[in-house]
Amino acid sequence: MKRETVLSKMRDPVILLTVALALNMAVLLWMGWHEHFFHDDAATAREQDSRIEQRRAVMGHLDEVLTMSARMAAATGDLRWEERYRRFQPQLDAAIQEARRCERDGYLATAVAHIESANAKRVEIESRAFSLIHHGRTDEAAALLFSEEYETQKRLYAHGMLWFHPRRIFLRLLELRGIIVHLDEVLTMSARMAAATGDLRWEERYRQFEPELDAAIEEAVTLAPEAQSAEAAATTDAANSELVEMDNRAFDLVRRGRTDEARAILFSDEYETQKQVYAKGIADFGSGLATVARTSLEWESRRASFYLILAVVPIPLALAGWLVVLRAMRKWRAALSESNRGLARQAEELAQLNRALDRKVAERTAELSNANEGLKREIAERKKAEEQVRDLAKFPAENPNPVLRVARDGAVLYANEAGGSLLGAMGSAPDRPVPDAWLDWARQALAAGEVQEVEVAHADRTYALRFMPVRDAGYANVYGEDVTDRKRAEQALRSKTALLEAQAETSMDAILAVNDQGESILFNARFGEMWSIPPEVLDTRDDDRILQHVLGQLSEPEEFVRKVRYLYAHKDEQSRDEIAFKDGRTIDRYSSPLVDSDGTCFGRIWFFRDITDRKQAEEVMRKSREFLQTVLDANPDPTMVVDLNYRVLLANRASRRLTPGKDPVANAMCCHQVSHRQDTPCDSQTDPCTLKEVVARKAPVTVDHVHYDAQGQERFVEVIAAPVFGEAGEVIQVVESSRDITDRKRAEQALADANRRLEELATTDDLTGLWNRRHFLDLLCRECQRTARSGAPLAVAMVDIDHFKAVNDAHGHPFGDRVLAEVARTMRQAARATDLVARYGGEEFMVLMPEAGAADAVGAAERLRRRIAEQPVVDGDRSVAVAVSIGVASLEGGADPTTLLRHVDEALYAAKQAGRNRTMVWTPDGPQPACSTGAAATYA
């Protein structure tokens, strides 16, 4: 009762309205309180997000500054870049420490830890690189700073930076500012590295990041929230355009080899001015973003106060509305109670009427159920009677065989459908008397009181008729059966028996068939002849008597009897064996069960074949094969007889050693499985198939193969194959013999290598690896002859190292050899694939340039001279700049090699006399400086 009272009160509309009003007021108060008191926390979190993003931008920028400073120092050897590195490294360490203080969450702490670990390992690598630079080992320092270990730490640093970011970045522009600062440093350092090293791969890096910087500046200009930020972004964009223009001019100069001019542009006052304008624009842009952030926080504070007022004002209004609604609800509740009492009375009256109606329906349903049960029983009895009537008439009507009833006077008293059809086939009908023959058979049955059985043939069918007399009734029942198929089967069986007997008599084998009763049901004349059995014994058809007669002829009669008894006991088994006679004959015996079409075994058949001649031939063949095997085994080389399907028919001892644990003949292996240890036949240029070659040529062939021994070692084998012809002159088998010629092949290869080495020693300079003087003169004579025939241009350049004796005197001959080797390497790298570079003698070198005229040769010589001058020779802490003088001459006017060498020597002498470190070209008017020839820099 108490629970129902509580539930009824909970359903009271007044209480529900009161609860809803209280909940609404609580929600409004909570919203206002939350907006007001948690606004400061949101502002603090947003300010911290801003600091995190600023630290993130600074850390990304400083990472690139330190990396580029270290690589610049390694590329140029200039230690001023180390000073720049040491100036910015503490800033990056301070930024990482401040990032640790900014962390609010676990994921930020993990990201900062990754950044700090990667930075420490990278600084360690950079310190090692600076130490190498101090010792003059810039190549090793550059390799260290571009190594996979260094790049791995850079990737780990970038991965940590990816996770170190605020979860709420309230301004996209703050992130763009960091991207712009970072990419500006990347582009500047890439351009300066290209100008400092002359390596155009830095231009590729520049072009990779240039679109990203343009996109970031463009987005910043578009999203600038106020005039100050928009103006700062536009200033940055303009300064960036000026910087890109100067960078492009510098890259163009680097591509033309004018790296000094490129460095002058990238380190000029104009460039630094634009960098300062760019930096000021970025600073103004950051100030504008800070102003926007403060404005946003002030606006959010005013919005929080507005929400608090909006939550407090509606509360009094809601209380007044609640009082008005409460009074109206009380009046409505009283009217509703009166109406509910009237409805309750009407419901009670309606329930009494329904109960009376249910009682009447139940009584009528019981009456109808009883009537239905009686009707079902009556229908079931009627169906049963009808089924009995149908069963009585079913047999004669539905019997597929003819059934008739014939009276003594020949009238047909009854005929089923099959019987009527039979009468119609005989020329009669059910409504007419039966044929005379039928009438006689019916009367004979009635007179004798016995069943008369006759067969009636009509057309291609045969019927068996049984006349059964019913004497008291005066008629005979006729039951017919179509026996056509049975008659035909009997005839077929007689034919098959005759055919089987004929086959048995014509067979070369002796045949005996015995049924389950031990009776010989079939044997041929050959059986009696083979076993010498008299006709009177065979005529008894007693299998035991026949068996006892033949035992005396056998070498092992007990085993013969045991096998026969075993097969008679196991009816389903087949057997084949050989029987030895005392007179030396050998008989092949085969036995199989006799099974009818139903699968029933009713006896056993025996076949005996005299194989004495074949066994004797096999014995002769076996002895011949053993003799041949003995001869083959004496051959130390692997020898096999192979059929046309690659199967090994005969293999000697040496061949069997190639397949340990396997006999090639017994395992039906193929020749390629034995020799090559592969499942497919040989069919390649290096390993041609000997079998195919022999079949195609019908003659012996010799080929070389590459085989592999059991340890997988490569062996060279000489294979000799010869055909074996059949009676018709066709190839039926192939004899293959192989010989290991690995040692011979290796000796031939060693001789060829020695000859090649001798030729190299005769034509190559040991110190530089270039062609020597003698070989160069041979090549020059051949090229002059070819040029005389084709009319193509030909040029020669003679290169001489300036003051080489002073280098030897100051640094020693080993260092002088190092200079010669480095100059030779530079000349080889700068030459075309068709150019011929040789050491002519001492510090003189020659470059033979086919298809090159005077202008192209002069351009190539000038580039070679500058390249040698730009690459000092370094040995430990020593670094020496090398300069060369070059003379150039071209083959014109049909000059011969001697004249060409004299001209180029005169040009080189003129270059030496003119002050060295220059190029002179021979002309009919005498040697001229390279700049006066108008040589185009198109030679490549």
Salt bridges, closest charged atoms under 4 A:
ASP12 OD2 - ARG333 NH1 2.88
GLU47 OE2 - ARG51 NH1 3.80
ASP49 OD1 - ARG104 NH1 2.73
ASP49 OD2 - ARG168 NH2 3.75
GLU53 OE2 - ARG56 NH1 3.57
ASP63 OD1 - ARG122 NH1 2.03
ASP63 OD2 - LYS154 NZ 2.99
GLU64 OE2 - ARG205 NH2 3.01
ASP78 OD2 - ARG80 NH2 2.64
GLU82 OE2 - ARG86 NH2 3.18
GLU82 OE1 - HIS134 NE2 2.86
GLU98 OE1 - ARG55 NH1 3.67
ASP105 OD2 - ARG167 NH2 2.62
GLU116 OE1 - ARG100 NH1 2.81
GLU126 OE2 - ARG122 NE 3.24
GLU140 OE1 - ARG137 NH2 2.60
GLU148 OE2 - ARG155 NH2 2.70
GLU151 OE2 - ARG71 NH2 2.57
GLU175 OE1 - ARG172 NH1 3.10
ASP184 OD2 - LYS275 NZ 2.90
GLU185 OE2 - ARG84 NH2 3.01
ASP199 OD2 - ARG201 NH2 2.64
GLU203 OE2 - ARG207 NH2 3.25
GLU203 OE2 - ARG255 NH1 2.52
GLU210 OE1 - ARG207 NH1 3.18
GLU219 OE2 - ARG172 NE 3.14
ASP252 OD1 - ARG255 NH2 3.87
ASP252 OD2 - ARG256 NH2 3.13
ASP260 OD1 - ARG263 NH2 2.28
GLU261 OE1 - ARG258 NH2 2.57
GLU272 OE2 - ARG192 NH2 2.63
ASP284 OD2 - LYS280 NZ 3.07
GLU300 OE2 - ARG46 NH1 3.03
GLU338 OE1 - ARG341 NH2 2.26
GLU367 OE1 - ARG364 NH1 2.91
GLU378 OE2 - ARG382 NH2 3.45
GLU453 OE2 - ARG466 NE 3.43
GLU455 OE2 - LYS487 NZ 3.15
ASP482 OD2 - ARG461 NH2 2.82
ASP509 OD1 - ARG609 NE 2.63
ASP516 OD2 - LYS571 NZ 3.79
ASP544 OD1 - ARG565 NH1 3.57
GLU559 OE2 - ARG562 NH2 2.65
ASP577 OD2 - LYS563 NZ 3.56
ASP577 OD2 - ARG589 NH2 2.63
GLU578 OE1 - LYS615 NZ 3.19
ASP583 OD2 - ARG585 NE 2.94
ASP588 OD2 - ARG576 NH2 2.69
GLU618 OE2 - ARG614 NE 3.44
GLU619 OE2 - ARG622 NH2 2.30
GLU626 OE2 - ARG622 NH1 2.47
ASP633 OD2 - ARG653 NH2 3.93
ASP633 OD1 - ARG656 NH2 3.78
ASP637 OD2 - ARG739 NH2 2.88
ASP683 OD2 - LYS692 NZ 3.69
GLU693 OE1 - ARG697 NH2 3.18
ASP704 OD2 - LYS745 NZ 3.68
ASP740 OD2 - ARG715 NH2 3.03
GLU748 OE2 - ARG744 NE 3.78
ASP753 OD1 - ARG756 NH2 2.55
GLU760 OE1 - ARG757 NH1 3.40
ASP765 OD2 - ARG839 NH1 3.34
GLU783 OE1 - ARG786 NH2 2.76
ASP800 OD2 - LYS912 NZ 2.20
ASP802 OD1 - LYS912 NZ 2.92
ASP809 OD2 - LYS805 NZ 3.02
GLU822 OE2 - ARG818 NE 3.45
GLU822 OE1 - ARG825 NH2 2.64
ASP835 OD1 - ARG832 NH2 2.92
GLU851 OE2 - ARG786 NH1 3.46
GLU862 OE1 - ARG865 NH2 2.91
GLU862 OE1 - ARG866 NH1 3.88
ASP875 OD1 - ARG818 NH1 3.72
ASP875 OD2 - ARG878 NH2 3.15
